[in-house]
Amino acid sequence: MPENLFAQWRQLFAGGPLQVGEVTAYVDGIATVELPGGGLLHARGDTTIGAHVFVRDGVIQGPAPDLPLDSAEV
């Protein structure tokens, strides 16, 4: 069976950025994720409150390590 043409077309484009954050709320499969800069986003997937996760295009990609954040402007 040939692959879906729409799926082939979508593979031509790069996905969104991979972001990391801490889950602050989780209801019915939707997590509220707080980003290091203080922003919030909603993502689908399985997780728990307090977990650090990787998020891309509104979907939780998996767990992220719980490392200290160090940022600086150049």
DSSP file (Angstrom, degrees, kcal/mol; ACC not computed):
  #  RESIDUE AA STRUCTURE BP1 BP2  ACC     N-H-->O    O-->H-N    N-H-->O    O-->H-N    TCO  KAPPA ALPHA  PHI   PSI    X-CA   Y-CA   Z-CA
    1    1 A M              0   0    0      0, 0.0     2,-0.0     0, 0.0     0, 0.0   0.000 360.0 360.0 360.0 129.9    0.0    0.0    0.0
    2    2 A P        -     0   0    0      0, 0.0     3,-0.1     0, 0.0     2,-0.1  -0.331 360.0-101.0 -69.1 150.6    1.5    3.4   -0.9
    3    3 A E        -     0   0    0      1,-0.1     2,-0.1     2,-0.1     5,-0.0  -0.370  47.5 -87.2 -69.8 150.4    2.2    5.9    1.8
    4    4 A N     >  -     0   0    0      1,-0.1     4,-1.8    -2,-0.1     5,-0.2  -0.369  31.9-141.1 -57.0 127.7   -0.2    8.8    2.4
    5    5 A L  H  > S+     0   0    0      1,-0.2     4,-2.3     2,-0.2    -1,-0.1   0.852 101.4  55.2 -63.8 -35.7    0.7   11.7    0.1
    6    6 A F  H  > S+     0   0    0      2,-0.2     4,-2.3     1,-0.2    -1,-0.2   0.911 106.9  50.5 -64.7 -40.5   -0.1   14.2    2.8
    7    7 A A  H  > S+     0   0    0      1,-0.2     4,-1.4     2,-0.2    -2,-0.2   0.895 110.6  49.7 -63.4 -40.0    2.3   12.5    5.2
    8    8 A Q  H  < S+     0   0    0     -4,-1.8     4,-0.5     1,-0.2    -1,-0.2   0.904 110.5  50.3 -63.8 -41.3    5.0   12.6    2.6
    9    9 A W  H >< S+     0   0    0     -4,-2.3     3,-1.3     1,-0.2     4,-0.3   0.905 108.4  52.0 -64.2 -42.9    4.4   16.3    2.0
   10   10 A R  H >< S+     0   0    0     -4,-2.3     3,-1.4     1,-0.3    -1,-0.2   0.808  99.6  64.0 -65.4 -30.1    4.6   17.1    5.7
   11   11 A Q  T 3< S+     0   0    0     -4,-1.4    -1,-0.3     1,-0.3    -2,-0.2   0.679  89.6  69.0 -68.4 -16.2    7.9   15.3    6.0
   12   12 A L  T <  S+     0   0    0     -3,-1.3     2,-0.3    -4,-0.5    -1,-0.3   0.709  93.1  70.2 -72.1 -19.9    9.4   17.9    3.6
   13   13 A F  S <  S-     0   0    0     -3,-1.4     2,-0.1    -4,-0.3     0, 0.0  -0.764  87.4-114.6-104.6 144.1    9.0   20.6    6.3
   14   14 A A        -     0   0    0     -2,-0.3    -2,-0.1     1,-0.1    -1,-0.0  -0.438  33.5-118.5 -70.9 147.4   11.0   20.9    9.5
   15   15 A G        -     0   0    0      1,-0.2     3,-0.1    -2,-0.1    -1,-0.1  -0.204  39.0 -83.0 -75.0 174.8    9.1   20.5   12.8
   16   16 A G        -     0   0    0      1,-0.2    -1,-0.2    -2,-0.0     2,-0.0  -0.136  62.9 -69.8 -71.1 174.8    8.8   23.2   15.4
   17   17 A P        -     0   0    0      0, 0.0     2,-0.7     0, 0.0    40,-0.4  -0.326  45.5-117.2 -67.7 149.2   11.5   23.9   18.0
   18   18 A L        -     0   0    0     38,-0.1     2,-0.3    -3,-0.1    38,-0.2  -0.802  40.0-172.7 -87.1 118.7   12.1   21.4   20.7
   19   19 A Q  E     -A   55   0A   0     36,-3.0    36,-2.9    -2,-0.7     2,-0.4  -0.759  12.7-149.7-113.1 158.5   11.3   23.1   24.0
   20   20 A V  E     +A   54   0A   0     -2,-0.3     2,-0.3    34,-0.2    34,-0.2  -0.969  28.5 139.4-127.8 144.1   11.8   22.0   27.6
   21   21 A G  E     -A   53   0A   0     32,-1.9    32,-2.6    -2,-0.4     2,-0.4  -0.970  46.9 -89.5-167.0 179.2    9.7   22.9   30.7
   22   22 A E  E     -AB  52  34A   0     12,-2.2    12,-3.1    -2,-0.3     2,-0.5  -0.878  37.3-120.6-107.6 134.2    8.1   21.8   33.9
   23   23 A V  E     + B   0  33A   0     28,-3.0    27,-2.8    -2,-0.4    10,-0.2  -0.599  33.2 172.0 -74.3 122.0    4.6   20.5   34.0
   24   24 A T  E     +     0   0A   0      8,-3.0     2,-0.3    -2,-0.5    -1,-0.2   0.610  66.7  13.7-105.9 -17.9    2.5   22.7   36.4
   25   25 A A  E     - B   0  32A   0      7,-1.1     7,-2.6    23,-0.1     2,-0.3  -0.986  57.3-169.2-154.9 151.4   -0.9   21.2   35.7
   26   26 A Y  E     + B   0  31A   0     -2,-0.3     2,-0.4     5,-0.2     5,-0.2  -0.906  14.6 162.2-149.0 116.4   -2.3   18.1   34.0
   27   27 A V  E >   - B   0  30A   0      3,-2.4     3,-1.8    -2,-0.3    -2,-0.0  -0.984  68.7 -19.0-139.5 124.5   -6.0   17.5   33.1
   28   28 A D  T 3  S-     0   0    0     -2,-0.4     3,-0.1     1,-0.3    -1,-0.1   0.840 127.0 -46.9  52.2  42.9   -7.5   15.0   30.7
   29   29 A G  T 3  S+     0   0    0      1,-0.2    16,-1.8    18,-0.1     2,-0.5   0.499 115.6 110.7  82.5   3.2   -4.3   14.4   28.8
   30   30 A I  E <   -BC  27  44A   0     -3,-1.8    -3,-2.4    14,-0.2     2,-0.4  -0.958  50.1-161.9-115.0 123.2   -3.4   18.1   28.4
   31   31 A A  E     -BC  26  43A   0     12,-3.3    12,-2.3    -2,-0.5     2,-0.6  -0.811  14.8-141.1-103.9 142.0   -0.4   19.4   30.3
   32   32 A T  E     -BC  25  42A   0     -7,-2.6    -8,-3.0    -2,-0.4    -7,-1.1  -0.919  25.9-163.0 -96.0 122.0    0.4   23.0   31.1
   33   33 A V  E     -BC  23  41A   0      8,-3.3     8,-1.9    -2,-0.6     2,-0.6  -0.926  10.8-148.0-115.1 126.0    4.1   23.4   30.8
   34   34 A E  E     -BC  22  40A   0    -12,-3.1   -12,-2.2    -2,-0.5     6,-0.2  -0.831  18.1-144.4 -93.5 122.7    6.1   26.4   32.2
   35   35 A L    >   -     0   0    0      4,-3.3     3,-2.3    -2,-0.6   -14,-0.2  -0.429  26.8-104.9 -82.0 159.2    9.1   27.3   30.1
   36   36 A P  T 3  S+     0   0    0      0, 0.0    -1,-0.1     0, 0.0   -15,-0.1   0.804 120.8  55.5 -55.3 -32.0   12.4   28.5   31.6
   37   37 A G  T 3  S-     0   0    0      1,-0.0    -3,-0.0     2,-0.0    -2,-0.0   0.487 125.2-100.1 -80.9  -2.0   11.6   32.1   30.6
   38   38 A G  S <  S+     0   0    0     -3,-2.3    -1,-0.0     1,-0.3     2,-0.0   0.296  79.4 133.5 102.8  -9.1    8.3   32.0   32.4
   39   39 A G        -     0   0    0     -5,-0.1    -4,-3.3     1,-0.0     2,-0.4  -0.306  44.4-140.6 -72.2 159.8    6.0   31.4   29.4
   40   40 A L  E     +C   34   0A   0     -6,-0.2     2,-0.3   -19,-0.0    -6,-0.2  -0.920  20.5 174.3-120.4 147.4    3.3   28.8   29.4
   41   41 A L  E     -C   33   0A   0     -8,-1.9    -8,-3.3    -2,-0.4     2,-0.4  -0.976  25.3-127.4-144.8 160.6    2.2   26.3   26.8
   42   42 A H  E     +C   32   0A   0     -2,-0.3     2,-0.3   -10,-0.2   -10,-0.2  -0.900  29.0 178.1-109.8 137.9   -0.3   23.5   26.5
   43   43 A A  E     -C   31   0A   0    -12,-2.3   -12,-3.3    -2,-0.4    16,-0.3  -0.994  24.1-127.2-141.8 145.5    0.8   20.1   25.2
   44   44 A R  E     +Cd  30  59A   0     14,-2.7    16,-3.1    -2,-0.3     2,-0.2  -0.638  59.0  76.2 -88.1 148.0   -0.9   16.7   24.7
   45   45 A G  S    S-     0   0    0    -16,-1.8     2,-0.5    -2,-0.3    -2,-0.1  -0.751  78.9 -58.7 142.0 175.4    0.6   13.5   26.2
   46   46 A D        +     0   0    0     -2,-0.2     2,-0.3    14,-0.2    -2,-0.0  -0.778  68.3 120.3 -93.3 129.8    1.2   11.4   29.3
   47   47 A T        -     0   0    0     -2,-0.5     2,-0.3     6,-0.0   -18,-0.1  -0.927  48.2-115.2-164.9-175.6    3.0   13.0   32.2
   48   48 A T    >   -     0   0    0     -2,-0.3     3,-1.8   -23,-0.0   -25,-0.3  -0.945  40.3 -87.4-134.1 157.8    2.8   14.0   35.8
   49   49 A I  T 3  S+     0   0    0     -2,-0.3   -25,-0.2     1,-0.2     3,-0.1  -0.435 114.7  24.6 -64.7 134.5    2.8   17.3   37.6
   50   50 A G  T 3  S+     0   0    0    -27,-2.8    -1,-0.2     1,-0.3     2,-0.1   0.237  92.0 129.0  94.4 -11.9    6.3   18.4   38.5
   51   51 A A    <   -     0   0    0     -3,-1.8   -28,-3.0   -29,-0.1     2,-0.5  -0.426  57.5-130.3 -74.5 150.2    7.9   16.4   35.6
   52   52 A H  E     +A   22   0A   0     12,-0.4    12,-3.0   -30,-0.2     2,-0.3  -0.889  36.5 179.0 -98.3 131.5   10.3   18.1   33.2
   53   53 A V  E     -AE  21  63A   0    -32,-2.6   -32,-1.9    -2,-0.5     2,-0.4  -0.919  32.3-124.0-135.1 156.1    9.4   17.3   29.6
   54   54 A F  E     -AE  20  62A   0      8,-2.8     7,-2.9    -2,-0.3     8,-1.0  -0.852  32.6-167.7 -94.2 136.6   10.4   18.0   26.0
   55   55 A V  E     +AE  19  60A   0    -36,-2.9   -36,-3.0    -2,-0.4     2,-0.4  -0.989  13.0 174.5-130.4 135.2    7.6   19.5   23.9
   56   56 A R  E >  S- E   0  59A   0      3,-2.3     3,-1.5    -2,-0.4   -38,-0.1  -0.983  72.3 -12.3-140.0 129.5    7.4   20.0   20.1
   57   57 A D  T 3  S-     0   0    0    -40,-0.4     3,-0.1    -2,-0.4   -39,-0.1   0.836 128.0 -52.7  52.7  39.7    4.4   21.2   18.2
   58   58 A G  T 3  S+     0   0    0      1,-0.2   -14,-2.7   -15,-0.1     2,-0.4   0.643 116.4 108.4  76.7  15.0    2.1   20.9   21.2
   59   59 A V  E <  S-dE  44  56A   0     -3,-1.5    -3,-2.3   -16,-0.3     2,-0.5  -0.989  72.6-120.9-127.7 133.0    3.0   17.3   21.9
   60   60 A I  E     - E   0  55A   0    -16,-3.1    -5,-0.3    -2,-0.4   -14,-0.2  -0.599  23.6-170.4 -71.5 122.8    5.1   15.9   24.7
   61   61 A Q  E     -     0   0A   0     -7,-2.9    -6,-0.2    -2,-0.5    -1,-0.2   0.730  53.6 -69.1 -87.3 -25.5    8.0   14.1   23.2
   62   62 A G  E     - E   0  54A   0     -8,-1.0    -8,-2.8   -17,-0.0    -1,-0.3  -0.923  68.1 -39.4 157.0 179.6    9.3   12.6   26.4
   63   63 A P  E     - E   0  53A   0      0, 0.0   -10,-0.3     0, 0.0   -16,-0.0  -0.393  48.0-151.7 -72.4 148.5   10.9   13.2   29.8
   64   64 A A        -     0   0    0    -12,-3.0   -12,-0.4   -43,-0.2     2,-0.1  -0.863  27.5 -97.1-115.0 152.7   13.7   15.8   30.1
   65   65 A P        -     0   0    0      0, 0.0     2,-1.4     0, 0.0   -12,-0.0  -0.376  31.3-120.5 -67.9 149.0   16.5   15.7   32.7
   66   66 A D        +     0   0    0    -14,-0.1   -15,-0.0    -2,-0.1     0, 0.0  -0.681  54.8 155.4 -90.6  83.1   16.0   17.8   35.8
   67   67 A L        -     0   0    0     -2,-1.4     2,-0.1     1,-0.1    -3,-0.0  -0.773  48.6 -96.8-111.0 153.7   19.0   20.1   35.4
   68   68 A P        -     0   0    0      0, 0.0     2,-0.4     0, 0.0    -1,-0.1  -0.400  40.0-122.8 -66.9 147.2   19.7   23.6   36.8
   69   69 A L        +     0   0    0     -2,-0.1     2,-0.4   -33,-0.0     0, 0.0  -0.789  30.3 177.2 -95.3 131.7   19.0   26.4   34.3
   70   70 A D        +     0   0    0     -2,-0.4     2,-0.3     2,-0.0     0, 0.0  -0.960   9.2 167.8-134.1 115.3   21.8   28.8   33.4
   71   71 A S        +     0   0    0     -2,-0.4     2,-0.3     2,-0.0    -2,-0.0  -0.948   7.8 175.6-130.9 151.4   21.1   31.5   30.9
   72   72 A A        -     0   0    0     -2,-0.3     2,-0.4     0, 0.0    -2,-0.0  -0.991  26.6-124.2-149.6 149.8   22.9   34.7   29.8
   73   73 A E              0   0    0     -2,-0.3    -2,-0.0     1,-0.1     0, 0.0  -0.792 360.0 360.0 -96.7 141.0   22.4   37.3   27.2
   74   74 A V              0   0    0     -2,-0.4    -1,-0.1     0, 0.0     0, 0.0   0.358 360.0 360.0-114.4 360.0   25.2   38.0   24.7
